[in-house]
Amino acid sequence: MRFLGIVPKVSLFAVPYAVLAFCLNSKLSRPFIRFPSMGIALLTVGIALWLLCYFQVSRAYQKGELLTTGCYSRIRHPIYSIWGLLILPGFSLVIDGFMLGLPFVYWLAVVRFIGEEERALAERFGDEWKSYARKTPRFIPRI
């Protein structure tokens, strides 16, 4: 599996929905639910966390190592979680209207394709991945 994982496949669902939602929103005369300040806060936190995780996983990928520390010590897919729980909902709250459905479309696609990425990781890292996957949740950290 390449560095981008399932991102291209998820984008095949999320991007057309976002474009359609944006077009439908432009036809609306008034907003549905607007919380731009909450959206900006989610975006700010999400982008900062995403950058942190991205730099960590980039270094591990270049070395050919399975990353199980830092952001990846709590959940197996923190970047997908950050996008689905912070960045896309934040963006949706800023834009409003039909864009509010974007996080749901994103999660449907992620859940649909995540098995492919995990099978590729299991093939590449074998027992190290299996041990990590057994003790580390996919998307939401244990409390």
C-alpha positions as CSV (number, residue, x, y, z in Angstrom):
1,M,0.0,0.0,0.0
2,R,1.2,3.4,-0.8
3,F,1.8,6.3,1.6
4,L,-1.7,7.8,1.0
5,G,-3.4,4.5,2.1
6,I,-7.1,4.7,1.4
7,V,-7.2,8.4,0.9
8,P,-7.7,8.3,-2.9
9,K,-10.7,5.9,-2.5
10,V,-12.3,7.9,0.2
11,S,-11.8,11.0,-1.9
12,L,-13.8,9.4,-4.7
13,F,-16.8,9.7,-2.4
14,A,-16.1,12.8,-0.2
15,V,-14.9,15.2,-2.9
16,P,-17.9,14.8,-5.3
17,Y,-20.3,15.1,-2.3
18,A,-18.5,18.3,-1.2
19,V,-18.7,19.8,-4.6
20,L,-22.4,18.9,-4.9
21,A,-23.1,20.2,-1.4
22,F,-21.3,23.5,-2.2
23,C,-23.4,23.9,-5.4
24,L,-26.6,23.1,-3.5
25,N,-25.6,25.6,-0.8
26,S,-25.1,28.3,-3.4
27,K,-28.8,27.9,-4.4
28,L,-30.0,28.4,-0.8
29,S,-31.1,31.8,0.3
30,R,-30.5,31.3,4.0
31,P,-28.2,29.1,6.1
32,F,-29.3,26.0,8.0
33,I,-27.1,25.9,11.1
34,R,-24.2,28.3,11.3
35,F,-21.5,27.9,13.9
36,P,-18.5,29.4,12.2
37,S,-16.5,30.1,15.4
38,M,-16.9,26.5,16.5
39,G,-15.9,25.4,13.1
40,I,-12.8,27.5,13.1
41,A,-11.9,26.2,16.5
42,L,-12.3,22.5,15.3
43,L,-10.3,23.3,12.2
44,T,-7.5,24.9,14.1
45,V,-7.1,22.0,16.6
46,G,-7.6,19.5,13.8
47,I,-4.9,21.0,11.5
48,A,-2.4,21.2,14.3
49,L,-3.0,17.6,15.3
50,W,-3.0,16.4,11.7
51,L,0.4,18.1,11.1
52,L,1.9,16.5,14.2
53,C,0.6,13.0,13.1
54,Y,1.6,13.6,9.5
55,F,5.2,14.4,10.3
56,Q,5.4,11.4,12.7
57,V,4.1,8.9,10.2
58,S,6.1,10.4,7.3
59,R,9.4,9.7,9.1
60,A,8.4,6.2,10.0
61,Y,7.2,5.5,6.4
62,Q,10.6,6.7,5.0
63,K,12.4,4.3,7.4
64,G,10.0,1.5,6.5
65,E,8.9,1.2,10.2
66,L,5.5,0.6,11.7
67,L,4.7,3.6,13.9
68,T,3.3,2.6,17.3
69,T,4.4,5.6,19.3
70,G,3.3,9.3,19.6
71,C,-0.2,9.9,18.0
72,Y,-0.2,6.2,16.9
73,S,0.2,4.9,20.5
74,R,-3.5,5.6,21.3
75,I,-5.2,4.7,18.0
76,R,-4.2,3.0,14.8
77,H,-5.6,5.6,12.4
78,P,-5.3,9.1,14.0
79,I,-5.1,11.0,10.8
80,Y,-8.5,9.5,9.6
81,S,-9.9,10.3,13.0
82,I,-8.7,13.8,13.0
83,W,-10.1,14.5,9.5
84,G,-13.5,12.8,10.4
85,L,-13.9,14.3,13.9
86,L,-12.3,17.7,13.7
87,I,-11.3,19.0,10.3
88,L,-14.3,18.0,8.1
89,P,-16.9,18.8,10.8
90,G,-15.1,22.1,11.4
91,F,-15.2,22.9,7.7
92,S,-18.8,21.8,7.5
93,L,-19.8,24.1,10.4
94,V,-18.1,27.1,8.7
95,I,-19.7,26.3,5.3
96,D,-23.1,25.1,6.6
97,G,-26.1,23.7,4.7
98,F,-25.6,20.5,2.8
99,M,-21.9,20.5,3.7
100,L,-23.0,19.2,7.2
101,G,-23.4,15.8,5.6
102,L,-19.7,15.6,4.5
103,P,-18.4,14.0,7.7
104,F,-21.0,11.2,7.4
105,V,-20.0,10.5,3.8
106,Y,-16.4,10.6,4.8
107,W,-16.9,8.0,7.6
108,L,-19.0,5.7,5.4
109,A,-16.1,5.6,2.9
110,V,-13.4,5.2,5.6
111,V,-15.2,2.3,7.2
112,R,-15.8,0.7,3.8
113,F,-12.1,0.8,2.8
114,I,-10.1,0.6,6.1
115,G,-9.9,-3.2,5.9
116,E,-7.8,-2.9,2.7
117,E,-5.3,-0.7,4.4
118,E,-5.1,-2.9,7.5
119,R,-4.6,-6.1,5.4
120,A,-1.8,-4.3,3.6
121,L,-0.2,-3.4,6.9
122,A,-0.6,-6.9,8.2
123,E,1.1,-8.3,5.1
124,R,4.0,-5.7,5.4
125,F,4.6,-5.9,9.1
126,G,3.3,-9.3,10.1
127,D,3.2,-10.1,13.8
128,E,4.2,-6.6,14.8
129,W,1.1,-5.2,13.1
130,K,-1.1,-8.0,14.6
131,S,0.1,-7.3,18.1
132,Y,-0.3,-3.6,17.7
133,A,-3.8,-4.0,16.2
134,R,-5.0,-6.2,19.0
135,K,-4.1,-3.7,21.7
136,T,-4.8,-0.4,19.9
137,P,-8.3,0.8,18.9
138,R,-8.9,1.8,15.3
139,F,-10.4,5.3,15.5
140,I,-11.4,6.3,19.1
141,P,-8.9,6.0,22.0
142,R,-9.9,4.0,25.1
143,I,-10.6,6.1,28.1
